[in-house]
Amino acid sequence: MLVTTGIICVVFGLVGFGGQLLSAVSWPLAQRLGLQERDDVTDALFRRLERNTARWDLLVLWTLPACGALMIVDHPAWPIAALVAGPLHVDTAGRELAKVLGLRAEGVAVGSAKSFAVLCGLFASMAAIGLWISGYGLATLI
């Protein structure tokens, strides 16, 4: 189960980190690839917040694939890494969802209904993985 959880962390983590890296480096390319919404369906405020978020996320989202790699090789430090990466991902998912819901409630265009549903699914997955590895790491240490 440790290796499977590690693989999930590496894959999900690299997808998230990679998407944010691309968004931070080339916003227009991220838009063309569908990682970010087009300008015609979002407000400038939302796009600015998302670009800034992408840059900030580069400082924290690397922790999930790193934790997953430690799990795969069963490194003794993986539970500690899980207790760092897990809460960071729960917090990030919750804050991002709160941001988007708040902006949307105030009439800020945050993209299409379909992309909003995908976004909510990604945040839910991110939070679930964060909770899972936090609990798994804690249970291993106890």
C-alpha atoms as one frame of an Amber mdcrd trajectory, in Angstrom:
protein
   0.000   0.000   0.000   2.914   2.343   0.678   4.230   2.043  -2.885   0.751
   2.567  -4.375   0.198   5.661  -2.235   3.643   6.892  -3.219   2.884   6.464
  -6.921  -0.385   8.384  -6.508   1.470  11.176  -4.732   4.178  11.370  -7.387
   1.751  11.353 -10.325  -0.809  13.748  -8.835   1.921  15.939  -7.392   3.889
  16.208 -10.635   0.742  17.029 -12.604  -0.113  19.827 -10.160   3.423  21.138
  -9.865   3.982  20.877 -13.616   0.784  22.730 -14.391   1.657  25.533 -12.021
   5.226  25.672 -13.328   3.936  26.045 -16.876   1.431  28.679 -15.734   4.165
  30.613 -13.941   6.582  30.456 -16.861   4.219  30.873 -19.838   0.657  31.911
 -19.049  -0.349  32.049 -22.756   0.880  28.474 -23.314  -0.951  27.286 -20.192
  -4.109  28.887 -21.601  -3.623  27.257 -25.023  -3.188  23.865 -23.349  -6.352
  24.386 -21.300  -4.555  24.543 -17.951  -5.792  28.097 -17.467  -8.992  29.746
 -18.637  -9.075  31.998 -21.681  -9.169  35.754 -21.222 -12.691  36.017 -22.686
 -14.250  33.938 -19.864 -12.349  35.370 -16.892 -11.879  38.770 -15.321  -8.448
  40.383 -15.201  -8.516  40.194 -11.388  -8.981  36.421 -11.476  -6.175  35.966
 -14.005  -3.791  38.073 -11.896  -4.628  36.062  -8.776  -4.133  32.782 -10.636
  -0.743  33.839 -12.037   0.403  34.920  -8.580  -0.922  31.676  -7.093   0.968
  29.644  -9.693   4.208  31.338  -8.692   3.598  30.797  -4.977   2.583  27.172
  -5.489   6.030  26.404  -6.885   7.364  26.892  -3.360   5.071  24.281  -1.785
   3.656  21.840  -4.340   6.969  20.028  -4.848   6.453  18.454  -1.427   3.844
  15.919  -2.609   5.951  14.253  -5.336   8.971  14.351  -3.020   6.945  12.606
  -0.311   5.704  10.065  -2.854   9.245   9.293  -3.968  10.269   8.701  -0.350
   7.265   6.384   0.063   8.149   4.369  -3.039  11.663   3.669  -1.752  10.352
   3.267   1.831  12.769   5.873   3.127  12.524   6.277   6.921  11.767  10.007
   6.499   8.589   9.494   4.467   6.200   9.887   7.450   7.743  13.275   8.283
   7.506  14.299   4.630   3.853  13.216   4.665   3.228  15.414   7.701   4.632
  18.360   5.756   3.107  17.706   2.320  -0.304  16.544   3.547  -1.342  19.617
   5.537   0.165  21.936   2.907  -2.038  20.355   0.250  -5.173  20.404   2.411
  -4.583  24.079   3.176  -3.825  24.975  -0.443  -6.923  23.190  -1.735  -9.171
  24.801   0.861  -7.827  28.318   0.393  -8.000  28.108  -3.385 -11.561  26.827
  -3.305 -12.524  29.576  -0.844 -10.901  32.174  -3.121 -12.682  30.992  -6.257
 -16.044  30.628  -4.494 -15.694  34.117  -3.001 -14.771  35.701  -6.307 -17.595
  33.893  -8.069 -20.116  35.002  -5.415 -19.063  38.618  -5.996 -19.660  38.342
  -9.738 -16.047  37.939 -10.841 -15.821  35.776 -13.973 -13.766  32.724 -13.013
 -14.309  30.625 -16.141 -16.888  28.282 -17.553 -19.201  26.099 -15.482 -17.421
  23.006 -16.797 -13.970  24.259 -15.776 -15.340  25.277 -12.383 -16.593  21.713
 -11.833 -13.186  20.324 -12.850 -11.486  22.796 -10.515 -13.679  21.713  -7.596
 -12.879  18.073  -8.357  -9.149  18.780  -8.415  -9.310  20.673  -5.129 -11.324
  17.861  -3.542  -8.766  15.301  -4.779  -5.907  17.446  -3.526  -7.490  17.757
  -0.084  -8.310  14.034   0.064  -4.749  13.037  -0.821  -3.403  15.531   1.712
  -5.650  14.140   4.449  -4.798  10.567   3.492  -1.038  10.972   3.626  -1.233
  13.077   6.788  -3.138  10.299   8.551  -0.936   7.589   7.078   2.253   9.381
   8.165   0.893  10.058  11.627  -0.291   6.468  12.086   3.146   5.218  11.067
   4.884   7.449  13.601   2.601   6.515  16.486
